[in-house]
Amino acid sequence: MKLSPSLLVLAMAAVVLPAAADEPAPDPLSFNIGAVSEYRYRGISQTRLKPALQGGIDYADPSGFYVGTWASTIKWIKDAGGDAQVEIDLYGGYKTEISKGLTLDVGLLQYYYPSNKLNPSANTLEVYGALSFGPVTAKYSQSTTNLFGFADSKNSGYFDVTANFDLGDGMTLTPHVGHQTVKRNSAASYTDYSLTLAKDFSGLVVSGAVIGTDASKTAYASPVNGKFMGKTMLVVGLKKTF
């Protein structure tokens, strides 16, 4: 029997649609674990220029809401006279496309240092908002508490711009620049910058990043050995996502 064009379309749909319906939806839950030659955050070493172990769990709902947690070994709390050897981040937010190609991301991020014993406490809560267009993301974060143990530093802000360029074959190039303002402490305010090259081997990501700052060598010197924690360094990392 010869099919008419309309009957041919219906016949093809009957074959194709069930196969498409059987495709599994992306898993909203993901895990990651990794190690870095040192843990840098906003350009400042959190591990006295030493290696760190890291890992996290993320849940991204199809509606755009997400929650997650991430942790890393650290040294700076103990170096400052406290007692925490790990940083635990708890975060949640909402991400959506507000117009073609333009994505909005807003949320809360709690940095928690168990029994850190610093005064003021190092525990910090930030609210953030980000806009992404193409490969570029601009983000602003503002603390609603004192910032990482700085006295009287509520409402400190961090603004950064990051781009992520796909070089093909699983390789990405990520330039970044940011500025941390510490409220009522201009000596602790600074700009950080980095350039990261990464290669994804089916979920195993190898990266190398040149990271530096113009931070005060006095404000960000290690109390243990006096070394500057914002010096320009090459940081290498290995992360597995599954």
C-alpha positions in Angstrom: 0.0 0.0 0.0 1.3 3.5 -0.8 1.2 5.9 2.0 0.1 9.5 1.6 2.5 12.1 3.0 0.2 12.7 6.0 -0.1 9.0 6.7 3.7 8.6 6.3 4.2 11.3 9.0 1.9 9.6 11.4 3.5 6.2 10.8 7.0 7.7 11.5 5.7 9.4 14.6 4.3 6.1 15.9 7.7 4.6 15.6 9.8 7.5 16.9 7.8 8.9 19.8 7.8 5.8 22.0 11.6 5.6 21.7 11.9 9.3 22.7 9.6 8.8 25.7 11.8 5.9 26.9 14.9 8.2 27.2 15.7 8.6 30.9 15.4 12.1 32.4 18.7 13.7 33.6 19.5 12.6 37.2 18.9 15.7 39.4 21.3 14.3 42.1 25.1 14.5 41.5 28.2 13.9 43.6 31.8 15.2 43.3 35.0 14.4 45.0 38.5 15.8 44.3 41.8 17.1 45.5 43.8 20.3 44.8 47.4 21.3 45.3 46.0 24.1 47.5 42.5 25.4 48.2 42.1 29.0 47.0 38.9 31.0 47.7 38.6 34.4 46.1 42.3 34.2 45.5 43.3 33.6 49.1 44.8 30.3 50.2 42.6 28.5 52.8 45.2 25.8 53.4 48.5 27.8 54.0 49.5 27.0 50.4 49.1 23.2 51.1 46.9 20.5 49.4 43.2 19.9 50.2 40.6 17.2 49.8 37.1 18.3 48.7 33.7 16.9 47.8 30.1 17.8 47.5 26.5 16.8 46.7 24.0 18.7 44.5 20.3 18.4 43.8 18.9 20.4 40.9 15.2 20.2 40.5 13.8 20.6 36.9 11.8 23.6 38.2 15.0 25.5 38.7 15.3 25.2 42.4 18.5 23.7 43.7 20.3 22.8 47.0 23.7 21.4 47.8 26.6 21.0 50.2 30.3 21.1 49.7 33.3 20.6 52.0 37.0 21.1 52.0 39.9 20.6 54.4 41.4 23.9 55.6 44.2 25.3 57.8 43.5 29.0 58.3 41.1 28.6 61.2 43.6 26.7 63.3 46.4 29.1 62.2 44.2 32.0 63.5 43.8 30.3 66.9 40.6 28.4 66.3 39.8 24.8 66.1 38.1 24.0 62.7 39.9 21.8 60.2 37.1 21.7 57.6 34.8 24.2 55.8 31.3 23.1 55.1 29.2 25.1 52.6 25.4 24.8 52.5 23.5 26.5 49.7 20.2 26.8 47.9 18.7 28.9 45.2 16.7 29.3 42.0 18.0 29.4 38.5 15.9 30.3 35.4 16.1 31.8 31.9 14.5 35.2 32.1 14.9 35.9 28.4 16.5 34.2 25.4 20.1 33.4 26.4 19.9 35.3 29.7 19.9 33.3 32.9 19.2 34.6 36.4 20.6 32.7 39.5 19.7 33.8 43.1 20.4 32.1 46.4 21.9 31.9 49.9 25.2 30.4 50.9 26.2 29.5 54.4 29.9 29.0 55.2 30.2 26.8 58.3 33.3 26.1 60.3 32.5 23.5 63.0 33.5 24.7 66.5 35.8 27.4 64.9 36.1 29.2 68.3 37.1 32.5 66.7 35.7 35.8 67.9 34.0 37.1 65.8 32.9 33.7 64.5 34.2 32.7 61.0 30.8 31.4 60.1 29.4 33.6 57.3 26.0 33.9 55.5 25.9 35.4 52.0 23.0 36.2 49.6 23.9 36.2 45.9 22.6 37.0 42.5 24.1 36.3 39.1 23.4 36.9 35.5 24.8 34.8 32.7 24.7 35.5 29.0 26.6 33.2 26.6 29.9 32.2 28.2 30.0 35.1 30.6 28.6 35.3 34.2 28.5 38.4 36.4 27.8 37.7 40.1 27.4 39.8 43.3 27.5 38.3 46.8 26.8 40.2 50.0 27.3 39.0 53.6 24.5 39.3 56.0 26.8 38.6 58.9 30.4 39.4 59.7 32.7 38.2 56.9 35.0 35.2 57.7 35.8 36.5 61.2 36.5 40.2 60.3 35.1 42.3 63.1 32.2 44.7 62.2 32.2 43.6 58.5 28.5 42.9 58.0 27.4 43.8 54.4 30.8 43.2 52.8 30.5 42.5 49.1 32.2 40.4 46.4 31.7 41.2 42.7 33.2 38.9 40.0 33.0 38.3 36.3 33.8 34.8 35.0 33.8 33.4 31.4 33.8 29.8 30.4 35.0 29.1 26.8 34.5 25.6 25.3 37.7 24.8 23.4 36.4 21.5 22.1 37.5 17.9 22.9 36.4 18.4 26.6 38.7 21.4 27.2 37.6 24.7 28.7 39.3 28.0 29.4 38.0 30.1 32.3 39.2 33.6 32.9 38.0 35.3 36.1 38.4 38.6 38.0 36.8 39.6 41.2 36.9 42.3 43.9 36.3 41.7 47.6 35.2 44.6 49.7 35.5 44.2 53.4 33.2 46.6 55.1 35.0 49.1 57.4 38.3 47.4 56.7 39.8 48.9 53.5 43.2 47.3 54.2 41.6 43.8 53.8 39.8 44.7 50.5 41.5 43.4 47.3 41.1 42.2 43.7 41.7 38.6 42.6 42.2 37.1 39.2 42.7 33.7 37.7 43.0 31.8 34.4 42.0 28.1 34.5 42.5 25.4 31.8 40.6 22.2 32.3 40.2 18.9 30.5 37.2 16.6 31.1 37.9 12.9 30.7 34.3 11.5 30.9 33.5 13.1 34.3 37.1 13.2 35.5 38.3 16.8 35.3 42.0 17.7 35.4 42.7 21.4 35.8 45.5 23.9 36.2 44.9 27.5 37.3 47.1 30.5 37.7 45.7 32.5 40.6 46.8 35.8 42.1 45.7 38.9 44.0 46.7 42.4 44.9 45.8 41.8 48.5 47.8 43.3 51.4 50.8 41.1 52.3 50.2 42.2 55.9 46.5 41.5 56.1 46.8 38.2 54.4 50.0 36.8 55.9 50.0 33.4 57.6 50.3 33.8 61.4 52.2 30.5 61.4 55.1 31.3 58.9 54.4 34.8 57.7 54.0 33.7 54.1 51.6 35.7 51.9 48.4 33.8 51.2 47.4 35.7 48.1 50.6 35.2 46.1 50.4 34.3 42.4 50.6 30.5 42.1 49.8 27.6 39.8 47.1 25.4 41.4 46.4 22.0 39.9 43.3 19.9 40.7 41.5 16.6 40.0 37.8 16.2 40.3 35.4 13.3 39.6 31.7 14.0 39.1 29.2 11.1 39.2 
